[in-house]
Each structure stands twice: as C-alpha cells, then as structure tokens.
Amino acid sequence: MNLDEKQQSLIDDLNIIHDPHERLNAIVSRGHALKLDDAHKIEANLVPGCVSRVWLHGELVDGRTRFVCDAESPMVKGLATLLCELYSDADLAEVAAVEPRVWDACGFTKMLSPTRLNGLGNMRLKIRDMAKQFITSHPSP
C-alpha cells in the first residue's frame, strides 16, 4: 500500500465516527498508545513553533521510516501520533512528497486553532526534513 492509499484508509477509518468532536477525542486516545523513550526527549528532537513541547524522533529501519513522538498536551500528542502513524513504515520519497490531507478530510481544520495547525505544519516540515536527510545519507542502490 502506498502512502496515498494508507492516508485514504486512515481518513476513511476516522470518518466512520460521524461527530468531529468524538473523532478528535478518538485521536487523543490514540496518543496514549505511543511512547517515546525518555532518551529521545532531547533539544534536537523538539519541534519548533509549537505552543506545548513536542518531541519527534525519526529513524530508518530496513529502508523504511519509523517516527515516534511525545508532547506535553494530550491533544497535541494525539494529533502528532496521527502524523507518526501516517508516515511510519513508508517509502522515503513518499514521506518527503506526500502532504497530510487528514486535517481537512476529517474536519479538524475547522476545530483546531491556527496556532495548533501551525505546530502540526512544523511537525510535518520536520518529518519531511528527516526523510530528505535519510535519502541523502542512505541512497538507494
């Protein structure tokens, strides 16, 4: 499954929940399952431009991406976890190129503050930058 298909599947699964507030609560609950090791909660992993502190750790495992995050705010952690789920185990070129449509497709852009949306945009930029670094440091044969 490519990243566009994975994203559409994620959107379809979330939109089974008809009420957008309940949908957002489900995303917040998803954040509880993801745990970032304290060793990765370092300055270099902080996402700039977020109101609450958000840490993002990315790595390459057998040529596939793996992203894990944590945040001080449960809502932010849930939203950040959604991005980590989307971009983990994906092709590097797709991670660098495919933008998240989930915010609009699930109605979250109408519910989230501009500051929170800006923070999610910064997280996306950090994920894209990591993917580009992985491409540069681990070129395909």
C-alpha positions as a printed Julia matrix, in Angstrom:
141×3 Matrix{Float64}:
   0.0    0.0    0.0
   1.47   3.36  -0.98
   1.29   6.42   1.26
  -1.69   7.98  -0.54
  -3.66   4.75  -0.1
  -2.58   4.49   3.54
  -3.71   8.06   4.17
  -7.08   7.48   2.49
  -7.61   4.36   4.58
  -6.79   6.32   7.73
  -9.23   9.08   6.72
 -11.96   6.53   5.95
 -11.44   4.81   9.32
 -11.61   8.1   11.21
 -14.67   9.33   9.33
 -16.62   6.28  10.47
 -17.04   8.4   13.59
 -19.61  10.94  12.39
 -19.23  13.58  15.1
 -16.0   15.56  14.53
 -15.54  16.19  18.27
 -15.78  12.47  19.0
 -13.38  11.87  16.1
 -10.89  14.26  17.7
 -11.33  12.52  21.07
 -10.53   9.2   19.39
  -7.3   10.7   18.07
  -6.37  11.98  21.53
  -6.91   8.44  22.85
  -4.59   7.03  20.16
  -1.8    9.2   21.53
  -1.76   7.27  24.78
  -0.56   4.12  23.0
   2.61   5.68  21.58
   5.54   6.05  23.95
   8.71   7.97  23.21
  11.72   6.79  25.19
  12.94   9.49  27.57
  16.39   9.25  25.95
  14.85  10.79  22.81
  13.32  13.75  24.66
  16.23  16.0   23.81
  16.53  19.52  22.45
  17.38  18.29  18.94
  14.08  16.39  18.76
  11.88  19.34  19.8
   9.55  20.54  17.06
   9.98  24.32  16.7
   6.98  26.61  16.69
   4.7   24.52  18.89
   2.99  26.09  21.89
   3.44  22.97  24.01
   6.65  21.0   23.78
   6.6   18.25  21.15
   9.41  15.79  20.58
   9.78  13.85  17.34
  12.25  11.02  16.84
  12.72   9.5   13.4
  14.84   6.63  12.22
  15.34   4.38   9.25
  14.79   0.66   9.83
  15.45  -1.67   6.88
  14.88   1.19   4.44
  11.54   2.19   5.97
  10.78   5.17   8.16
   9.8    5.0   11.81
   8.56   8.05  13.68
   7.69   8.29  17.36
   6.62  11.39  19.27
   5.53  12.75  22.6
   4.01  16.05  23.71
   3.07  17.81  26.91
  -0.52  18.3   25.75
  -2.66  15.16  25.3
  -4.45  16.68  22.28
  -1.19  17.63  20.6
   0.24  14.19  21.34
  -2.78  12.55  19.71
  -2.52  14.73  16.6
   1.25  14.24  16.41
   0.79  10.48  16.84
  -1.53  10.5   13.85
   1.26  12.03  11.73
   3.75   9.47  13.07
   1.37   6.63  12.2
   0.82   8.05   8.73
   4.49   8.48   7.83
   5.94   5.44   9.64
   6.79   2.36   7.58
   6.62   4.4    4.38
   8.87   4.85   1.39
  11.31   7.74   1.9
  10.41   9.52  -1.34
   6.72   9.36  -0.44
   7.38  10.69   3.07
   9.22  13.63   1.53
   6.5   14.31  -1.07
   3.04  13.36   0.26
   1.33  16.06   2.31
  -1.23  15.22   5.0
  -4.84  15.63   3.84
  -6.25  14.17   7.04
  -6.79  17.54   8.76
  -9.15  18.81   6.06
 -10.68  15.43   5.21
 -11.69  14.8    8.83
 -12.88  18.35   9.54
 -10.11  19.19  12.02
  -9.02  22.43  10.34
 -12.34  23.94  11.42
 -11.86  22.8   15.02
  -8.18  23.48  15.69
  -6.7   26.88  16.44
  -4.36  28.49  13.91
  -1.54  28.08  16.45
  -2.17  24.33  16.71
  -2.4   23.97  12.91
   0.87  25.89  12.61
   2.5   23.48  15.07
   1.27  20.5   13.04
   2.69  22.15   9.92
   6.04  22.48  11.69
   5.92  18.83  12.65
   5.25  17.92   9.02
   8.27  20.02   7.97
  10.47  18.19  10.49
   9.26  14.8    9.19
   9.93  15.88   5.59
  13.4   17.18   6.52
  14.21  13.89   8.26
  13.1   11.92   5.19
  15.3   14.08   2.95
  18.25  13.54   5.3
  17.63   9.79   5.22
  17.54   9.87   1.41
  20.84  11.74   1.31
  22.59   9.57   3.89
  21.17   6.22   2.67
  20.93   6.44  -1.14
  19.21   3.6   -2.95
  21.47   1.1   -4.72
